[in-house]
Amino acid sequence: MSKIRQKKKRGAKIRFKDVSNPWQRYRSQLGVSQATLAHDLGVTQVAISGYECRIRKPLPRIAQAFIALATARKIRMSFEEIYG
């Protein structure tokens, strides 16, 4: 099989079990970009990237806002998952 055929198709969905970081997993489930999530939470895209790369930990109020956003879209998450 050629390398071209082996590449993922553009716009292919991420399988949730392949994403180990909860910020990435839940953002993917919400179907939003880092920039969109950052805008919705009132932080920068760089902050979201830091949470996903585990360089930064979110403030509790940011984590609560993320949980509220997910809950509004019927996605269950907890503080333990975000900080775990």
N, C-alpha and C positions, 0 to 999 in steps of 0.2 A: 504494500500500500504506500502510496506516495506521501511525502510530508504534508502536502497541501490537503489531502483527504484526512490526515490524522489530526489536523488542527480543529479546534472547536469552532462550531458555526458562530458567527457574530450574533450577539443577542441571546446566546444559549443561557438557560437558567442555571443558577448554581444549585447543586444538590445540598440541602441543609446539613446532612450528616458529614459533608466534606469540610464544613466551616467550623473550626474548633472554638473560635472566639465568639462569645455571646453577642457582642456588639455587632459583629459582621453578620452572624446568623439571623438575628432579629431584624436588622436593617434590610437584609435580603428578603426576609419574609414580608416585611412591610412594602417591599418593592420600591424603595427610594434610594437616591444617591447620597453620598456623604454630605454633599452641599445642601441638599434638601432637608436631610435630618438635622444638620447643623442649624439651618434657618428655623426649623420648627422648634428646636430646643433652645434657641437663643445663644448659641456658641458658634465658634468658627469651624470651618471644614478641617482645619489643622488639628483642632481639639478632637474631633470625631476620629480622625486618622490615628491620633495618639492613643485613644481608648482602644481602637481595634488592634493596634500594634503592641498594646500593653506597655506603652511608654508612660502614659498618664492614667491616673484614676479619676473618674468623674466625681464632682461634688455630689453629695446626697440629693440636693435639689435637682440636679441635672438627671440623676438616675431616676428620681421620682417622676420627672417630666417624661422621660423615655418610657417608663412603665405605664404611665397614664396614656401616652400616645398609642402604645401597643394594645392596651386594654380597650381603648375606644375602637380599635379595629379587630377586636375579639382574638387577640393573641395574648396568651398567658405568659408572664415572666415574673421573676422575683428579684429582690435585692441580692440574694445568695447567688443567683446565676450571673448577675451583672458584676459583682465583686469577686466571684469565685474563680 
